[in-house]
Amino acid sequence: MRQNFVIISAIAFLFLLGMWGQYRIDPNNLDANLFQSIYQVMVLFLGSGEWTFLDAPPPWQVEIARIAAPIVTVLSVIFVFAKDVRVEIINYFVRYGKDHLIIAGLGDKSWQFIQSCHKDYKVVVVEVNSKNLFIDRARSLGVSVIISDILASGAFARINLADARHLVTLTGNDGVNLELALKARDQVRKTHPGKHHLRIHLHVDDTRISMRLENYPKFFSDYSLAEISFFSVYDLSARELFREYPPDIFAEVFGQKTIHIAIYHFGRMAEHILVEMTRMCQFANAARLRITVFDKDASDKEAQLHNEYPTLREVCDIEFIDREVKTPQVVHDLPQELLESVTQHVICCPTDEESLDLSLILRSVLLQREACNTPIMVRMQESSGLAQLLESNIGSPEVPDGLYPFGMLDQVLNVDYVINDRQDRTARALHQDYLARRGREVSADPRLYSALQEWEEVPEPARKSSRLEADHLQVKLRAIRCTFDMERDHGFEFTALEAEMLAKMEHDRWMSNKVLDQWRAGPERIEGARINPLAVEWEDLPLPERQTEITGIKSLPALLGKEGSHIQRELVIGVTGHRLHKLDADSPYVISSIKSTLADIQATHENHKLIILSPLAEGADRLVARIAMDEFGMFLRVPLPLPYELYQTDFKSNASLEEFKELVGKAERYFELPMKFGTQEQLASRMDGTPNELRNKQYALAGAYIVERSDEMIAVYDQLPAAGTGGTGQIVNWRREHAVDAEFSNESDLILRPDMKAVRIIAPSADATAGL
């Protein structure tokens, strides 16, 4: 595309230059014979220009045009010819490539996927339509595009399918994708029997077909030659939703012990989200998942869902409500007790316009209710459209408005989700560990116990189970305040309490999946009848079985470390302190004191991921956060005492507001605390500047959250007696007493509490050091 622009620009420039020269020769002739003049300039590009040979030397414009125009013509022809030759040469050598990634079909989904993978893989695309507008775009990225029917004779040889590493089927037709997967497997069997392993990623819109095929042995024969796995935009969107916006995090912030998801409009997207929740939402407190669905045809859709998943109610509490939520009045009519218990709202309307409209209505009404400002997840299909209103780029200024878009094609059709080599490596390692533990204990014919085989031979349902276990590792680690570090080994070990806790969580996850897939307990394992003696609650497991599971958890740090996923503990540093009227923010003493305190914490906890927990009020909150990020590379999490619509009125200038948005944009995560003490109207700042005690209680709520959720705590504090609700003095006193007042305490038990270390006091100015 860039070369085309250069050529067209050169032709246009020389044409205008020639016309200028015509004018210089005879202005009257140009005016009287315009078309003849145009013709004369055009023939310069063909090397013909007798009219330029005049008695007097021609103008310099004509000299340049008559010399350069034929050269541009020749170069243009060479370029066009060379481009076609270059494409043919590149495509010819594809047949000799190895470990490449083949994409079947070149539509919008394929284009989104190509943009995420072309830098990491040698990509080959096969497209049947030579007029496809994406062809030139793909080739401009260095992608080989072969025009052919991929199912035609000889097509597999042209793309050397047998030596490829991945095949991604995105033809837009489920039947063609399925046929292609089967023929690709047969091709590998014929050409490389026992020598190559091709991963086939099969896109199927109708996921009910894929669910049934996963349990159809004939479809998944020859696992060792070709590993077939299914994916859809719906599956990927549901996975992205809970990976990017963990439900336990938001429930914990709101002090809830039960995850309660409200879903608006129940279509295919919502169904996948619901199923993903039942498979992945098993948390430390073992509370049952609660789901509420609003849909105008709720009764019919509930019946269809339970026909598909007869055991669904055994793993979660679900309620379908016959109500189309699309106007403010309908939202107003929803019961207060229901809205208070919701920990996430998920909107899945058919169009982006409807989803955005409902999200704005819902947000507006929830702010008029007490303690109902839970986050709203909005399914948007296109990043380039309305989703831009809801989403900011990472690191860019962010308006923390409580609306979170998910499901955009350019995000879910990403190599990390579709191919996900890291998840696959982790799942493979988990399976090998399972074999090492179970293989010694269980002597069984693999035909009767199919999971007791090497990864290349194991059936797809067992592989899928290992992938789900790999995904659930993030949930387990969050429960004990840990995470992954992909760069450095920290010598991590679980405590005995942590190992047992995570073993129980894993058994709960495994049990939920087994029950959802209609397995049941019985005295003897019978795979065909879906009977397993271990399909019982954790407390009912024999002690040796529990110990085996605990041993498996204890082996995870070493096991995952070999795959480059090192477990690391998080250490949260809470921040409280005075605002600008009591703080000398430019004081070298204050700045150096903050730096030395952070340096000491970093040195004391060198194997931890260090996280600043700050509400970013003007003053000490921002000063400590900025120094921690800029000077020490720490991460930032922002607990907002009020919704942005209310909180922004605290900031004294536009510059302060922009600084706040800048820091939020750099944060790893932000979240609103519940409007526990009033509605939007009751918590608003007063025009006359008088204190609002309900608003002050919200600041105290944020302070209490920081006290209860921080390992270390920094207070930029003058040590004067506490003055009023929500002030620095009250928060410091709570920390010193290791307890907050009951009305501000957070009772959630989804994540382990930290051990509170003594608060570190820093004077707000050099003059205030005398009181320390």
Helices and strands as residue ranges (DSSP letters): H 2-25, H 27-32, H 34-43, G 44-46, G 50-52, H 60-93, G 94-96, E 101-104, H 108-117, E 123-127, H 134-140, E 144-147, H 155-158, G 161-163, E 166-169, H 174-191, E 198-203, H 207-214, E 226-231, H 233-244, H 247-253, E 260-264, H 268-280, E 289-295, H 298-308, G 312-314, E 316-322, H 328-332, H 336-341, E 344-347, H 352-366, E 376-379, G 386-389, E 403-406, H 409-412, H 415-418, H 421-441, H 460-479, E 482-485, H 496-516, G 538-540, H 543-554, H 556-561, E 566-577, G 580-582, H 588-604, E 608-613, H 620-632, E 635-640, H 644-647, G 648-650, H 654-666, E 669-672, H 693-709, E 712-716, H 728-737, G 742-744, E 759-762, G 766-771
